């Protein structure tokens, strides 16, 4: 019962080169929330997706704009997934990651 959940987010950035909306896709599974290591790996994949989506820094593009784009896309993906462990990982709160995962396991045992 390992369902793939897909997040599709459409984002329009005022700082993007074109005025049209851009789209990126990010897929994850329930296995991405089994332990701290899997949540950390998921967060790294999100960051890679954001870096791949945002225009790369070039002499014609401001480094601050590129960094802001990466931060905004990462924030959007984390927010759309809406998982307490991932949100804690994104905020750098490792103790909260452990607590969220434990609560998740406890709720899963209760409902299962």
Secondary structure by P-SEA (a helix, b strand, c coil): cbbbbbbbbbbbbccccccbbbbbbbbbcccccccaaaaaaaaaaaaaaaaaacccccccccaaaaaaaaaaaaaaaaaaaccaaaaaaaaccaaaaaaaaaaaaaaaaaac
